[in-house]
Amino acid sequence: MIKPRIIVDAMSGDNAPAAIIEGAIAGAVQYETDLILVGDVDIIKSRIDEQQKKYNNINQDKMPDIIIKQSLSVVSMEDDPSVVMKEKEDSSLAIAMSLLKEGAGDALVSAGNTGAVFTAATLVLRRIKGVRRAALAAIIPLDNPFLLLDSGANTDVQPEMLEQFAQMGSFYAERVMGIEKPRIGLINNGIEPHKGTELQQDTYKLLKKTEINFVGNIETRDLPANICDVAVADGFTGNIVLKLIEGMGGFMLRKLKQLFYSNNMTKFAAVLTQKQLDELKRSVDHREHGGAVLLGIAKPVIKAHGSSDAYSITRTIKQASDYAKGQVIEALTEEFSKKKFARIRSFFDVKDEKHINPNVD
C-alpha cells in the first residue's frame, strides 16, 4: 500500500520549527506516512538529524521518506491574509499550498495564521465545484467528540451555506471519524423550529428536506450531553462556542488541581485517582484530535492550532492521513455535482412548463 505523503509548513506556528518538525516526524513514523517539510533547508536538516537519533532502534523500512523544500520567508500572525500570496510567494505556507495543488502530496498541515491559511487555500486550491463557501471544522474534545462548523471562517452566511456545511460535516464525520449516520444539529437559542433569527429558521427548513440525519435545533448547554455528532453554525457563533468550551475546559482543570492540592488529605486522594484524572485530562485535550479541517476546499488542508506542540502535530499528521484516505473530497465532489445537475434540470423543467402553461409562476 502506498503511504500518503503529508506536506507540512514547518516554519509557521508559535513553536515552529522545532515542535513542528519533531511532531511531524513522530506522526509519520507512528501512522506510516511520508513527508514534505517546507522551510529553511539548513534548519530542517539539523532538526531531522536530531530526531532521527531517537529512531535508531526502529526498522528503517518504517522510517518516513522525507523531502525538504526551501522557502525564504514566513507568514506571521500579524500579516494581512489578503496579501500573503502576492507579497510572500516565497513563504513556507505559499510554497506548501502550491505543492499540494501540483499533486506533490496528499494533504497539508499548517499551524500558521488562520486567515492566511484559509485565504491561500481558497485562492490556490479553490473550492470544490458547487460549494459556495468553505468552512473551518473543528473537533470539540468532550465525552463524545463532535465536529463544529463553521468555527470562525464565515461570519456572514446564508441558509444555503449552512445547509452545505451540514452536508460536508456529515460526510466527514462518517468517512473520517467513523460515525454511522452522524447526527446533525443546528445551534440555536431554542429547540423549536420558529426559534432564532431568519437565518436559523430558514436553515432549519432546508435541513429538514435533506437526506442527512438532521436532529433539529440544539442549545449550547446541551452540546456536552452527546446530543449530536456535527454542530452547524455561522462562523461568528461557532467561534464563540469553540473559545468558550476551550476556556471552560482549562477552568475546570485548574479548579480540580486547586482542589486536590489544597491539603495533605486531598493530595493523597489525588494519588489514588491519578489514572482517572489523567483520563479526564486526555478527554478534554484538544491536541488529541489534531487541528481544524478546511471543508469544501478541493484538496485536504488541516489548520493546526497556532500554539501546537510536538504531540499536537503528531496527532494532526494522523488526522491529515485519515482525511486523505477517507476520500471525503471525492465523495463531496460527486455529491455537489449531482446537486448542480439537479438544479439545472429543475430550471429547464420549469422553463418547459412555462412554455406549455404561461400561467405557471
Residue, then its C-alpha position, 0 to 999 in steps of 0.5 A: m500500500i502506498k503511504p500518503r505523503i503529508i506536506v507540512d509548513a514547518m516554519s509557521g506556528d508559535n513553536a515552529p520549527a522545532a515542535i513542528i518538525e519533531g511532531a511531524i516526524a513522530g506522526a509519520v513514523q507512528y501512522e506510516t506516512d511520508l513527508i514534505l517539510v517546507g522551510d529553511v533547508d539548513i534548519i530542517k536538516s539539523r532538526i531531522d538529524e536530531q530526531q532521527k537519533k531517537y529512531n535508531n532502534i526502529n526498522q528503517d523500512k518504517m522510517p518516513d521518506i522525507i523531502i525538504k523544500q526551501s522557502l525564504s520567508v514566513v507568514s506571521m500572525e500579524d500579516d494581512p491574509s489578503v496579501v500573503m500570496k502576492e507579497k510572500e510567494d516565497s513563504s513556507l505556507a505559499i510554497a506548501m499550498s502550491l505543492l499540494k495543488e501540483g499533486a506533490g502530496d496528499a494533504l497539508v498541515s499548517a499551524g500558521n495564521t488562520g486567515a492566511v491559511f484559509t485565504a491561500a487555500t481558497l485562492v490556490l486550491r479553490r473550492i470544490k465545484g458547487v460549494r459556495r463557501a468553505a468552512l473551518a471544522a473543528i473537533i470539540p474534545l468532550d465525552n463524545p467528540f463532535l465536529l463544529l462548523d463553521s468555527g470562525a471562517n464565515t461570519d456572514v452566511q446564508p441558509e444555503m451555506l449552512e445547509q452545505f456545511a451540514q452536508m460536508g460535516s456529515f460526510y466527514a464525520e462518517r468517512v473520517m471519524g467513523i460515525e454511522k449516520p452522524r447526527i446533525g444539529l443546528i445551534n440555536n437559542g431554542i429547540e423549536p423550529h420558529k426559534g432564532t433569527e431568519l437565518q436559523q429558521d430558514t436553515y432549519k427548513l432546508l435541513k429538514k428536506t435533506e437526506i442527512n440525519f438532521v436532529g433539529n435545533i440544539e442549545t449550547r448547554d446541551l452540546p456536552a450531553n452527546i446530543c449530536d455528532v456535527a454542530v452547524a453554525d455561522g462562523f461568528t457563533g461557532n467561534i464563540v462556542l469553540k473559545l468558550i468550551e476551550g476556556m471552560g475546559g482549562f477552568m475546570l482543570r485548574k479548579l480540580k488541581q486547586l482542589f486536590y492540592s489544597n491539603n495533605m488529605t486531598k493530595f493523597a486522594a489525588v494519588l489514588t485517582q491519578k489514572q482517572l484524572d489523567e483520563l479526564k485530562r486526555s478527554v478534554d485535550h484538544r491536541e488529541h484530535g489534531g487541528a481544524v479541517l478546511l471543508g469544501i476546499a478541493k484538496p485536504v488542508i488541516k489548520a493546526h492550532g497556532s500554539s501546537d506542540a510536538y504531540s499536537i502535530t503528531r496527532t494532526i499528521k494522523q488526522a491529515s492521513d485519515y482525511a486523505k484516505g477517507q476520500v471525503i473530497e471525492a465523495l463531496t465532489e460527486e455529491f455537489s455535482k449531482k446537486k448542480f445537475a439537479r438544479i439545472r434540470s429543475f430550471f429547464d423543467v420549469k422553463d418547459e412548463k412555462h412554455i406549455n402553461p404561461n400561467v405557471d409562476 
